[in-house]
Structure formats: C-alpha cells, structure tokens
Amino acid sequence: IFHALSCGFLAALYFTTGLGPFFLAGFVATCGMLLYEHHLLRDGNLDCLDAAFFNMNGYISVTLFVATLIDTLTAGAA
C-alpha cells in the first residue's frame, strides 16, 4: 500500500509543480524499482530483505534525487 501511495504522491508532485522530463523519467524508474522491491519480498520470502530494503531504497533515493536535480538545473535552459 505504501509503495502505491509513494507513486501517487510523486505523480501529484509532478503534476502540481511543473517539473519536467528528467523528473518524469526518475519518477517512472522509481515506481519500477518500488515494484521490483515488492516483487523481491513476495510470498513472505525474507531471504532478500537486505537487497529489497537497503539496496533498493538506496538506488531509489539516488535516482530520484539525481533526476530532480538535473530537471531543476536544466529548467531554465529549455
């Protein structure tokens, strides 16, 4: 449920702030990684908990930050 809420709030952020294509790409990648994280822990399999929680959340945060940074820095260039 929280992964879906995260994607929903990121979509709302995109539509209300006027962020551009780099944020949109980061948003799509982030939602894909959240789905993959959910897939890793399907059926209560906790063998992949470290990969799902620590690794994927690290990738997600860096991806979203870099996409937002690039989008913000290039906003005036277009």
Secondary structure, 3 states (H helix, E strand, C coil): CHHHHHHHHHHHHHHHHCCCHHHHHHHHHHHHHHHHHHHHCHHHCCCCHHHHHHHHHHHHHHHHHHHHHHHHHCCCCC
